[in-house]
Amino acid sequence: MGRTLAEKVWDDHVVRRAEGEPDLLFIDLHLLHEVTSPQAFDGLRQNGRPVRRLDLTIATEDHNTPTLDIDKPIADPVSRAQLETLRKNCAEFGVRLHPLGDVEQGVVHVVGPQLGLTQPGTTVVCGDSHTSTHGAFGALAFGIGTSQVEHVLATQTLPLARPKTMAITVDGELPDGVTAKDLILAIIAKIGTGGGQGYILEYRGSAIEKLSMEARMTICNMSIEAGARAGMIAPDETTFEYIKGRAHAPEGEDWDAAVAYWKTLRTDEDAEFDAEVVIDAASLSPFVTWGTNPGQGAPLSASVPDPASYEDASERLAAEKALEYMGLEAGQALRSIKVDTVFVGSCTNGRIEDLRAAAAIVEGRKVADGVRMLVVPGSARVGLQAVSEGLDVVFKEAGAEWRHAGCSMCLGMNPDQLAPGERSASTSNRNFEGRQGKGGRTHLVSPQVAAATAVLGHLASPADLSDAETRTPAGV
Amino acid sequence: MEAFTTHTGRAVPLRRSNVDTDQIIPAHWLKKVTRDGFEDGLFEAWRKDENFILNRPERQGATVLVAGPDFGTGSSREHAVWALQNYGFKAVISSRFADIFRGNSLKNGLLTVVLEQKIVDALQQLTEQDPQAEITVDLQAREVRAEGITASFELDENSRWRLLNGLDDISITLQNEADIAAYEAKRPSYKPRTLKV
């Protein structure tokens, strides 16, 4: 019988297989950041162990880094201590590090692909659940805990039980104005936050094949929000084109050998998935969340659901608690929800295409009174690219704040946070209680919806903007 | 890692589904660079409510958390496991755990036990009605026992063996050094490297 993409990549990395034991898998690329690594380095030190493969390890600073005044000492002493710990550990063990201020610094999941380190058929791990992002290249990529970070540092392997596989087939054309973010939010709403548990997801079908690499990263990034540790997309010409010429892309004969291998990384026609989900792309529309987990979402055109409409008691209770926390009423139109803050950024939607999409909408318009819009590029390089295209000016002229790269308000470990009761439309990946700041309320949206929401002050799609009303005429 | 064989203790029934790791330990706690001292961060936001179950006097000293489905979703932070352990929990029972959280818990000796929802409901009901009721989690017998309830649970033999013996994964893996070296020797040259060697 044929094998799925995930099974092929898995099999190619088995170092040791024995009856009754998890497979020991080789790890091709280990990404580190300041939050989940200090205790792992401590473990190495206590046991006198070195980092086994410095040439497969790279670190950057992202979760704690400020997005303003990055040339000044970090104000929060605890954040500063954590970054200093990473710097000390990397220096002591010899790990390549891109610290704050370095041109290659940024959100770890934006940095890996940008450097060309994320490649098809590789295994990629990081102490961060959004490592699933790298699956967009046909890599087997997943988040790990700190004990596993230490394990990979010491052995470059991980003992793992092989997950099952689930096909998510999306055929047809995404309607105009519907993005990868809308698609993945709709998928999560359909299968639930636990729907992917125990599976590696493979996104396939004509609608997926048409997506750009960046859009594919948005999709794979949120696999974890459906409970799946990893999501993958088979590599194709779009993938090869993206990698070619990047700093760590193979060259010459190595390039040819790599592409020949990468082309074998497709699910065989006679392979069987353990589960299958089918989505009709044409049925989708802009999608937003109303609740406190990423599965609590609905089309923007819909209303806040009535908890009483849920048959399952635990879902009903979860919806009741969510509405209470979010300060929403059942039946209220989603479009009527006013926001205080709009956040464009994160490993989900902080790449250049996302910034271009948001800029195109706010260009010549103004952010609504009383709304603060934060634009945070996913990496220093994305920021530079945006500046070279004049996007920073577009954002600033619209009244948005243009910031330096980092995780920022996705999780509020740095000063970029919501105040209690504040409401955001956010292009990030989690709407958990307090995620963006204590008492903060988050609606997950696409960059396009975020931008339109910033202009109108309530959840909205670009289609809601009327040029005559909101766009400043040229030359004025 | 501390070995886990069997544990008996009072319980905290937590009737919430989708308890994500941001609730278990909020992000600002993740700035710490140690594995201990996370107990005050456990469920920090909910503990501000004096009626939250963890705050009630009769729940002090409880060591078994009986949680709703999809416990531990979200972030990979192992700090969530450390926070539960630092607080004093030895075992968590739920009908479904998020994969990364489950893996992290078993690597730290916090036993996560999967039971059918109706048994979880029964355990919650029992311990809600009688805060003094004890639950025994017996890894040797793969069994959870409480008054009027006996339920067996599954755990793969390898994880069970590691937990029962408190074994360190890294030393086990390093016994297979020859296999790792052999694999490394045959890796293709086109694979990416972060450093020029």
Interface residues (C-beta under 8 A of the other chain):
Chain A: V15 R16 G20 E21 P22 L24 F26 D28 L29 V35 T36 P38 Q39 D42 G43 N47 R49 R53 L54 D55 L56 T57 I58 H63 N64 D76 V78 S79 A81 Q82 T85 R96 G116 L117 T118 Q119 T122 G127 D128 S129 T131 G143 I144 G145 T146 S147 Q148 E150 H151 A154 T155 Q156 T157 P159 A161 P163 T193 G194 Q197 G198 I224 E225 G227 A228 R229 H248 P250 D254 W255 A257 A258 Y261 N293 S314 E315 L317 A318 K321 L411 G412 M413 R430 F432 E433 G434 R435 K438
Chain B: R15 R16 S17 N18 D20 D22 Q23 P26 A27 H28 L30 K31 K32 V33 T34 R35 A45 G68 P69 D70 T73 G74 S75 S76 R77 E78 H79 V81 R96 A98 D99 I100 G103 N104 K107 N108 D156 E157 N158 D169 I170 I172 T173 L174 N176 D179 I180 Y183 E184 R187 P188 S189 Y190 K191 P192 R193 T194 L195 V197
